[in-house]
Amino acid sequence: MTGRTEWPGDSPDSSRAEKELSPQDPAERARAICLRLLTGTPRTRKQLADALRKREIPDEVAEEVLSRFEDVGLIDDAAFAGAWVESRHHGRGLARRALARELRTKGVEPTLIQEAVDQLDSEREEATARELVDRKLRATRGLDRDRRLRRLAGMLARKGYPEGMALRVVRQALEAEGEDTDGLDESF
């Protein structure tokens, strides 16, 4: 059990359950929708606003409810962004660039995104890149050097690591395994 309040017919997009259980007052419906969505997982103000719009809550009512939720601390985009960065970097190994992209899609303000991704210094980011490469390195043994380089650097690129850092980390890992890395800079 996740500690989430179960409503009859409840599902992440259960508008039927909301209509059956929610009062006719749009503000009450908006509060109920927001509370239900915030129960399972933190959300950004934009995510909640989109959910209210989808459920045809008038914009002025949605704005009033969302502002009140912010005032009492139920919506905190800065805290959301900080927790997102910590979780996704630690759990998935994502770099600052990928984390910023994800936060933008969630509707977090650019200044809050910058503050959140600044939690990760370049040393920590590079250490995570090394860990990712070390885990994947064994699976590339037996492949030629250039193919290994492309696979490992590509994996880091997909996770948002800068090209220069990705190539440096992969090159160092290959050198530590005894691979000849002369000429790698010219070929890539």
Secondary structure, 3 states (H helix, E strand, C coil): CCCCCCCCCCCCCCHHHHHHHCCCCHHHHHHHHHHHHHHHCCCCHHHHHHHHHHCCCCHHHHHHHHHHHHHCCCCCHHHHHHHHHHHHHHHHCCCHHHHHHHHHHCCCCHHHHHHHHCCCCHHHHHHHHHHHHHHHHHHHCCCCHHHHHHHHHHHHHHCCCCHHHHHHHHHHHHHHCCCCCCCHHHHC
